[in-house]
Amino acid sequence: MADAQFDSALDLLRRLNPRDTKANLQAITTIVPDLTEDLLSSVDQPLEIRRCPQTSRDYLLCDYNRDGDSYRSPWSNEFDPPLEDGTVPSERVRKLEVAANEAFDVYRELYYEGGVGSVYFWDLDDGFAGVILLKKGVTAGSQSSGEWDSIHVFEATDRARMSHYKLTSTVILHLANETDALGEMDLSGNMTRQVEADLPVESDASHIANVGRLVEDMELKMRNLLQEVYFGKAKDVVGELRSLGSLSETNRDRATQLEMIKGMQK
Amino acid sequence: MASTIELASAFIEGAPPGELADVVADVQALTSEGDDILPSLAPAFERYNESQLTTVKLPGSSQEVIVSEFNKVEGNRYFDSESQTSFEIDHTTQTASNAQSSPLESQNADLIKSLLKSLGVHAKEHYPNCSYGVYPIENDSAVAILLVANRYSPNNFWNGRFRAIYQVPVSSSSTAVTGKIHVDVHYYEDGNVALNTTKPVKISIPSVTAESIIGRIAAAERDYQEELNRAFVRMSEGAFKGLRRQLPITRQKVEWEKVGGYRLGQDISGGKGR
């Protein structure tokens, strides 16, 4: 029953307005409290920003840097509010995490020209795993706004001189526009994609480059996909609902065309 | 804390176009109550049907008629002016029954009939699949003009709905049409993307004739669709581009060997003059 309920919860969240995912998630877990933990770790929500008290730098909150009610800053490796025995990565994986944060900070600046990013790594029995988070918001006046959240979760499993990477990426994109001529327009949603790859590993530094390229390629693909769905597909469906041109003319033209084709076939 | 019924009711009312049955199935599974929960959700189904302009087939007919607050007779009985029929609806299953002949009784009956005729021509020209209705409202002092167009393509993971709701006070001379157009599109292949729009409409009408009212409405709908199409381009070129570049300004992908490892590539960020 619990599995069926979990599937129903995911199906429901895939159908209800993606702008309201946070409230809907809360409502579902009020109805079925037992699903709370599983849903929180598998449903992506817009990321929250917090300032690291040690370094005064912003970082992003997610389930992977949370321990109880505290969140670990990637810049200081400290929990806020402070925790005596909060879960932190091993020394080797923390070193990788620091390097990945530096690398993705450059990436963020090059592609997002602003925004906030955070990378969190954790140890696995046969490798390590991590999440790369990127967030940016824009407002152009009061009438137009946009928000982008990238959540890339990966696992790197050790093989001989290779590593097997499995990456699951979600982008949450919210766009809104309001003018007198347009009224209110809200275009919101999320899309998820997965990729797996075996890549050579010479040293720990190779991991950063491998994960970096996987995420960079994935974001390029997803950006193109979002562009297609948000501004192509959605617009096409509006055109399916309502035809700007006259349908009788369209049908007449089509009939004439058919006649011509028939005529040529004689 | 909100009760299960309140929460489940909000899910029902939030169901996207063409997916009410899926949402109901999810709610039944989540609450573990199956069909037992349905009677307590009846008010939510009614609100959904009336606000979404749900269409139902009249018994023994292929014609789809609208359910709304404007053509409600009493209880679960609604009225269709074109076929001059009233019918009962089961809000939960969205099926009509007990149809009865019900002549249109209104001092504006002639206007309503001409409006239906003009609206029918307009609807046929621009909506491949739609239902519409014109009803007397507000103690017969005004008319409501409704149009709903649905396209469902669940095999391709998209559904859409266009709703237009107008009210026209009937007076001897000039009048004004007020109303709203809503467009809702849901795309859910490997994700969940929704377009929701609301466009308030206010148009003054020089003479209270069906031709001028429907003519102005048709023009407003065309203008709106054109504006919406422009808004897609504006969002794509504006906010979307401003969030994330397709490629860095250098047109080069990141050189991960330089920025990765244990040294930060100061030369790369420094090279951009930042």
Chai-1 contact restraints between the chains, C-beta under 6 A:
chainA,res_idxA,chainB,res_idxB,connection_type,confidence,min_distance_angstrom,max_distance_angstrom,comment,restraint_id
A,A4,B,A29,contact,1.0,0.0,6.0,A-B,restraint_1
A,Q5,B,A29,contact,1.0,0.0,6.0,A-B,restraint_2
A,Q5,B,L30,contact,1.0,0.0,6.0,A-B,restraint_3
A,S8,B,D26,contact,1.0,0.0,6.0,A-B,restraint_4
A,S8,B,A29,contact,1.0,0.0,6.0,A-B,restraint_5
A,S8,B,L30,contact,1.0,0.0,6.0,A-B,restraint_6
A,D11,B,D26,contact,1.0,0.0,6.0,A-B,restraint_7
A,L12,B,D26,contact,1.0,0.0,6.0,A-B,restraint_8
A,R14,B,Y188,contact,1.0,0.0,6.0,A-B,restraint_9
A,R14,B,N192,contact,1.0,0.0,6.0,A-B,restraint_10
A,R15,B,P16,contact,1.0,0.0,6.0,A-B,restraint_11
A,R15,B,E19,contact,1.0,0.0,6.0,A-B,restraint_12
A,R15,B,D22,contact,1.0,0.0,6.0,A-B,restraint_13
A,R15,B,V23,contact,1.0,0.0,6.0,A-B,restraint_14
A,L16,B,G14,contact,1.0,0.0,6.0,A-B,restraint_15
A,N17,B,A194,contact,1.0,0.0,6.0,A-B,restraint_16
A,P18,B,N192,contact,1.0,0.0,6.0,A-B,restraint_17
A,P18,B,A194,contact,1.0,0.0,6.0,A-B,restraint_18
A,A27,B,L7,contact,1.0,0.0,6.0,A-B,restraint_19
A,I31,B,T4,contact,1.0,0.0,6.0,A-B,restraint_20
A,I31,B,L7,contact,1.0,0.0,6.0,A-B,restraint_21
A,I31,B,L30,contact,1.0,0.0,6.0,A-B,restraint_22
A,V32,B,L30,contact,1.0,0.0,6.0,A-B,restraint_23
A,A99,B,Y262,contact,1.0,0.0,6.0,A-B,restraint_24
A,E102,B,L264,contact,1.0,0.0,6.0,A-B,restraint_25
A,A103,B,V259,contact,1.0,0.0,6.0,A-B,restraint_26
A,A103,B,G260,contact,1.0,0.0,6.0,A-B,restraint_27
A,V106,B,V259,contact,1.0,0.0,6.0,A-B,restraint_28
A,V106,B,I268,contact,1.0,0.0,6.0,A-B,restraint_29
A,V106,B,S269,contact,1.0,0.0,6.0,A-B,restraint_30
A,Y107,B,V254,contact,1.0,0.0,6.0,A-B,restraint_31
A,L110,B,P248,contact,1.0,0.0,6.0,A-B,restraint_32
A,Y111,B,R244,contact,1.0,0.0,6.0,A-B,restraint_33
A,Y111,B,R245,contact,1.0,0.0,6.0,A-B,restraint_34
A,Y112,B,R244,contact,1.0,0.0,6.0,A-B,restraint_35
A,K136,B,L243,contact,1.0,0.0,6.0,A-B,restraint_36
A,V138,B,A239,contact,1.0,0.0,6.0,A-B,restraint_37
A,V138,B,G242,contact,1.0,0.0,6.0,A-B,restraint_38
A,V138,B,L243,contact,1.0,0.0,6.0,A-B,restraint_39
A,S144,B,A239,contact,1.0,0.0,6.0,A-B,restraint_40
A,G146,B,A239,contact,1.0,0.0,6.0,A-B,restraint_41
A,G146,B,L243,contact,1.0,0.0,6.0,A-B,restraint_42
A,W148,B,L243,contact,1.0,0.0,6.0,A-B,restraint_43
A,W148,B,R244,contact,1.0,0.0,6.0,A-B,restraint_44
A,L175,B,M235,contact,1.0,0.0,6.0,A-B,restraint_45
A,L175,B,A239,contact,1.0,0.0,6.0,A-B,restraint_46
A,N177,B,A231,contact,1.0,0.0,6.0,A-B,restraint_47
A,A181,B,E227,contact,1.0,0.0,6.0,A-B,restraint_48
A,L182,B,E227,contact,1.0,0.0,6.0,A-B,restraint_49
A,L182,B,A231,contact,1.0,0.0,6.0,A-B,restraint_50
A,G183,B,T198,contact,1.0,0.0,6.0,A-B,restraint_51
A,G183,B,K199,contact,1.0,0.0,6.0,A-B,restraint_52
A,G183,B,P200,contact,1.0,0.0,6.0,A-B,restraint_53
A,E184,B,T198,contact,1.0,0.0,6.0,A-B,restraint_54
A,M185,B,T197,contact,1.0,0.0,6.0,A-B,restraint_55
A,M185,B,A231,contact,1.0,0.0,6.0,A-B,restraint_56
A,D186,B,N196,contact,1.0,0.0,6.0,A-B,restraint_57
A,L187,B,L195,contact,1.0,0.0,6.0,A-B,restraint_58
A,S188,B,A194,contact,1.0,0.0,6.0,A-B,restraint_59
A,G189,B,N192,contact,1.0,0.0,6.0,A-B,restraint_60
A,G189,B,V193,contact,1.0,0.0,6.0,A-B,restraint_61
A,G189,B,A194,contact,1.0,0.0,6.0,A-B,restraint_62
A,N190,B,G191,contact,1.0,0.0,6.0,A-B,restraint_63
A,N190,B,N192,contact,1.0,0.0,6.0,A-B,restraint_64
A,M191,B,D190,contact,1.0,0.0,6.0,A-B,restraint_65
A,M191,B,G191,contact,1.0,0.0,6.0,A-B,restraint_66
A,T192,B,D190,contact,1.0,0.0,6.0,A-B,restraint_67
A,T192,B,G191,contact,1.0,0.0,6.0,A-B,restraint_68
A,A205,B,G260,contact,1.0,0.0,6.0,A-B,restraint_69
A,A205,B,G261,contact,1.0,0.0,6.0,A-B,restraint_70
A,I208,B,G260,contact,1.0,0.0,6.0,A-B,restraint_71
A,A209,B,W256,contact,1.0,0.0,6.0,A-B,restraint_72
A,A209,B,E257,contact,1.0,0.0,6.0,A-B,restraint_73
A,A209,B,G260,contact,1.0,0.0,6.0,A-B,restraint_74
A,G212,B,W256,contact,1.0,0.0,6.0,A-B,restraint_75
A,G212,B,G260,contact,1.0,0.0,6.0,A-B,restraint_76
A,R213,B,W256,contact,1.0,0.0,6.0,A-B,restraint_77
A,E216,B,V254,contact,1.0,0.0,6.0,A-B,restraint_78
A,V229,B,Y187,contact,1.0,0.0,6.0,A-B,restraint_79
A,V229,B,V193,contact,1.0,0.0,6.0,A-B,restraint_80
A,F231,B,F232,contact,1.0,0.0,6.0,A-B,restraint_81
A,F231,B,S236,contact,1.0,0.0,6.0,A-B,restraint_82
A,K233,B,Y187,contact,1.0,0.0,6.0,A-B,restraint_83
A,A234,B,V185,contact,1.0,0.0,6.0,A-B,restraint_84
A,A234,B,L195,contact,1.0,0.0,6.0,A-B,restraint_85
A,K235,B,F232,contact,1.0,0.0,6.0,A-B,restraint_86
A,V237,B,W158,contact,1.0,0.0,6.0,A-B,restraint_87
A,V237,B,G160,contact,1.0,0.0,6.0,A-B,restraint_88
A,V237,B,V185,contact,1.0,0.0,6.0,A-B,restraint_89
A,V238,B,V183,contact,1.0,0.0,6.0,A-B,restraint_90
A,E240,B,R151,contact,1.0,0.0,6.0,A-B,restraint_91
A,L241,B,A149,contact,1.0,0.0,6.0,A-B,restraint_92
A,L241,B,R151,contact,1.0,0.0,6.0,A-B,restraint_93
A,L241,B,G160,contact,1.0,0.0,6.0,A-B,restraint_94
A,L241,B,F162,contact,1.0,0.0,6.0,A-B,restraint_95
A,R242,B,H126,contact,1.0,0.0,6.0,A-B,restraint_96
A,R242,B,Y127,contact,1.0,0.0,6.0,A-B,restraint_97
A,R242,B,F162,contact,1.0,0.0,6.0,A-B,restraint_98
A,R242,B,Q225,contact,1.0,0.0,6.0,A-B,restraint_99
A,S243,B,H126,contact,1.0,0.0,6.0,A-B,restraint_100
A,L244,B,Q225,contact,1.0,0.0,6.0,A-B,restraint_101
A,S246,B,E125,contact,1.0,0.0,6.0,A-B,restraint_102
A,L247,B,E125,contact,1.0,0.0,6.0,A-B,restraint_103
